[in-house]
């Protein structure tokens, strides 16, 4: 079996460095964590198999996806782009996929509670499982898990940290205000 070649790049943003990982079919990950591509090994092996290899972006189909993502993320961070369009290659359980689809439907500049997302997918009692699926989101910003908050309006867990979550929500709120 031939290797599946995945490309990574670092998106330098005002929110901190974001790690991007893409394959030929689309973006696989965008995370705000220390820039260590080897941190993805377990995730990659689980969802893509042991033949997947990660290399720095250079040339190829995945590189065009990485370039598109960085360009639109720069516009997003400047408050100039509300809808990101880079192709995604989502890997997750059917329940996670349902949660992520509901999270993607939350409009720019708005928030929803974990309970609202659970109800939207027809599982109103699965609030904690919804929170866990939201926490397993591999594509921060593209699946805007930062828009999901507690029922009391409080900011809850975010893989990139609550400071980044607050900054993303503030930026979206300002950018979505009529001028």
C-alpha positions as CSV (number, residue, x, y, z in Angstrom):
1,X,0.0,0.0,0.0
2,X,1.4,3.4,-0.9
3,X,1.7,6.2,1.7
4,X,-1.0,8.8,2.2
5,X,0.9,12.1,2.2
6,X,-0.5,14.8,4.5
7,X,0.7,18.3,4.5
8,X,1.0,20.6,7.5
9,X,1.6,24.3,7.9
10,X,1.5,26.9,10.7
11,X,-1.0,29.7,10.3
12,X,0.4,32.7,12.2
13,X,-2.6,34.7,13.5
14,X,-3.3,37.3,16.0
15,X,-5.0,34.5,18.0
16,X,-1.8,32.6,18.2
17,X,-0.3,29.9,15.9
18,X,-2.7,27.5,14.3
19,X,-1.6,24.1,13.0
20,X,-3.2,23.1,9.7
21,X,-3.2,19.5,8.4
22,X,-4.5,18.6,4.9
23,X,-4.8,15.6,2.7
24,X,-5.7,15.5,-1.0
25,X,-9.5,15.6,-0.2
26,X,-9.4,18.6,2.2
27,X,-8.5,20.0,5.5
28,X,-8.2,17.5,8.3
29,X,-7.2,19.6,11.3
30,X,-6.8,23.2,12.5
31,X,-5.8,23.5,16.1
32,X,-4.4,26.2,18.3
33,X,-1.7,24.2,20.1
34,X,2.0,24.2,20.3
35,X,3.5,23.7,16.8
36,X,4.3,20.0,16.9
37,X,3.2,18.0,13.9
38,X,4.1,14.8,15.7
39,X,1.2,15.5,18.1
40,X,-1.2,14.4,15.3
41,X,0.3,11.0,15.0
42,X,-2.3,9.2,17.1
43,X,-5.2,11.0,15.5
44,X,-3.8,10.4,12.0
45,X,-3.2,6.7,12.7
46,X,-6.7,6.2,14.1
47,X,-8.6,7.8,11.3
48,X,-6.2,7.5,8.3
49,X,-4.1,4.4,9.1
50,X,-0.5,3.8,9.7
51,X,0.6,4.4,6.1
52,X,-0.2,8.2,6.4
53,X,2.9,10.4,6.5
54,X,3.0,14.1,7.6
55,X,5.3,16.5,5.8
56,X,5.6,20.2,5.6
57,X,3.5,21.9,2.9
58,X,5.4,22.3,-0.4
59,X,3.7,21.3,-3.7
60,X,0.7,19.1,-4.5
61,X,-3.1,19.0,-4.1
62,X,-3.0,19.2,-0.3
63,X,-0.8,22.3,-0.6
64,X,-3.3,24.2,-2.6
65,X,-5.9,23.4,0.1
66,X,-3.5,24.6,2.8
67,X,-2.8,27.8,0.8
68,X,-6.5,28.5,0.3
69,X,-7.1,27.9,4.0
70,X,-4.4,30.3,5.2
71,X,-5.6,33.0,2.8
72,X,-9.2,32.8,4.0
73,X,-8.2,32.4,7.6
74,X,-6.2,35.7,7.3
75,X,-9.3,37.4,5.9
76,X,-11.4,35.8,8.7
77,X,-9.0,37.0,11.4
78,X,-9.2,40.5,9.9
79,X,-13.0,40.4,10.3
80,X,-13.5,40.4,6.5
81,X,-14.7,36.9,5.8
82,X,-17.6,35.1,7.6
83,X,-17.9,32.0,5.6
84,X,-14.8,29.7,5.1
85,X,-14.9,27.6,2.0
86,X,-11.8,25.4,1.9
87,X,-12.7,21.7,1.3
88,X,-12.9,19.7,4.5
89,X,-12.2,16.0,5.0
90,X,-14.0,15.3,8.3
91,X,-13.3,12.2,10.2
92,X,-15.4,11.2,13.2
93,X,-18.2,9.0,14.4
94,X,-21.7,9.5,13.1
95,X,-22.7,11.3,16.3
96,X,-19.7,13.6,16.1
97,X,-20.5,14.3,12.4
98,X,-24.1,15.2,13.4
99,X,-22.9,17.6,16.2
100,X,-20.3,19.2,13.9
101,X,-22.9,19.8,11.2
102,X,-25.1,21.5,13.7
103,X,-22.2,23.6,15.0
104,X,-21.4,24.6,11.4
105,X,-24.9,25.9,11.0
106,X,-24.4,28.5,13.9
107,X,-24.2,31.8,12.1
108,X,-21.1,34.0,12.3
109,X,-21.4,36.4,15.2
110,X,-23.9,34.3,17.1
111,X,-23.7,31.6,19.8
112,X,-25.6,28.5,20.8
113,X,-25.6,26.4,24.0
114,X,-24.6,22.8,24.1
115,X,-28.2,22.0,24.9
116,X,-29.5,23.8,21.8
117,X,-27.1,21.8,19.7
118,X,-28.2,18.5,21.3
119,X,-31.8,19.4,20.7
120,X,-31.1,20.4,17.1
121,X,-29.6,16.9,16.3
122,X,-32.7,15.3,17.9
123,X,-30.8,14.2,21.1
124,X,-31.9,16.8,23.7
125,X,-30.7,14.7,26.6
126,X,-27.2,14.1,25.2
127,X,-25.8,17.5,26.3
128,X,-22.6,16.1,27.8
129,X,-22.0,13.8,24.7
130,X,-22.6,16.9,22.6
131,X,-20.0,18.7,24.6
132,X,-17.5,15.8,24.2
133,X,-18.1,15.7,20.4
134,X,-17.6,19.5,20.2
135,X,-14.4,19.0,22.2
136,X,-13.2,16.4,19.7
137,X,-13.7,18.8,16.8
138,X,-10.5,18.6,14.7
139,X,-11.2,21.8,12.6
140,X,-11.3,24.8,14.9
141,X,-12.9,27.9,13.2
142,X,-14.1,25.8,10.2
143,X,-16.4,23.9,12.6
144,X,-16.9,27.0,14.9
145,X,-16.9,25.2,18.2
146,X,-15.9,28.5,19.8
147,X,-19.6,29.6,19.2
148,X,-20.9,27.0,21.6
149,X,-21.3,28.2,25.2
150,X,-22.9,27.1,28.4
151,X,-26.6,27.4,29.0
152,X,-25.9,30.3,31.4
153,X,-24.0,32.2,28.7
154,X,-20.6,31.3,30.1
155,X,-17.6,30.4,28.0
156,X,-16.8,26.7,28.4
157,X,-14.0,24.5,27.3
158,X,-12.1,25.3,24.1
159,X,-9.1,23.4,22.8
160,X,-7.1,26.5,22.1
161,X,-7.9,28.0,25.5
162,X,-10.6,30.3,26.8
163,X,-8.6,33.4,25.9
164,X,-8.6,32.5,22.2
165,X,-12.3,31.5,22.4
166,X,-13.2,34.9,23.9
167,X,-11.1,36.7,21.3
168,X,-12.7,34.8,18.4
169,X,-16.2,35.6,19.7
170,X,-15.3,39.3,20.3
171,X,-13.9,39.6,16.8
172,X,-17.0,38.0,15.2
173,X,-19.3,40.1,17.3
174,X,-17.6,43.3,16.2
175,X,-17.3,42.3,12.6
176,X,-21.0,41.3,12.3
177,X,-22.3,44.7,13.7
178,X,-23.8,47.0,11.0
179,X,-21.4,49.8,10.1
